[in-house]
Amino acid sequence: MVNKLILVSVLIVLVLCVSGCTDEQTPESGQENANTTNDGNSSDITEMSSEDLAVIADLPEGYEYLGSPSLTAEDVQEDYVNSSGVVAAAEGLYKVDSVDLYVDVIEFESPELAEEFVSDYISSFDELPSGTRFEEDSFNGHSVTRIKTYATVGGEDVARYTYVWSNENFVFVVGGATDDYSIVRTLAEATGY
C-alpha cells in the first residue's frame, strides 16, 4: 500500500514537472514570447518593416484604421528630434469614437540608436510647472514612457498623452487628441510590440 502511494505521488510530480517545462510562457504568467505579433502569429520583429508595424491587424473593439500617410526620415527629424540612423518611418492613423489617434514607427540602423532616440525625445520636454510629465509604464513585455503635454482647445489647456518605447531597431510613438490616456494606451498595447 505504501509503495503504491509513493509510486502515485512520484507519477503526479513527474507529470506536473513535464507539463510545466513544456508549456510556452504566456502574458498571463507575466512573460511574453518575444516573437508574438499583434495578430498572434510568431514573427521576428527584425524581419518586419515600419510600414508593417504601423498597421495593426487586430484592433481593439471600436477602433478603426484610417490609413497610412507617408512619413520620411526628414518628417521624423522635424516632428520629434534630430537623430541619426533613421532607416525608414511609417504612420498609421486610427479613430475610436471621435478621437483621432496615430501610431508612428521609426526604424533605426541599430537598437542602440533607437534607444538613444527615445532618450533624446523624452529629454526634449521640460518638466511641468506642477504635476508630472513622465510616467513609466509597461506592456507587451517592454518598459514604456507616457508623456503628458497640453493643447489649447476652446481657450483651455487640455491634457494630451503620448506613449514612446523602443523594441530592437524600432521606436513606437503612439498618441492622440484625447485627455483620456487609457484610449491611447489601448492602441499602444494593440501594436503587440
Secondary structure, DSSP 4 states (H G I P E B T S, - for coil): -HHHHHHHHHHHHHHHHHHHHHSPP-GGGT---TTB-TTS-B--GGGS-HHHHHS-SSPPTTEEEEE--EE-HHHHHHHS---S-EEEEEEEEEEETTEEEEEEEEEESSHHHHHHHHHHHHHTSPPPSSS-SEEEEEETTEEEEEEEEEEEETTEEEEEEEEEEEETTEEEEEEES-S-HHHHHHHHHHT--
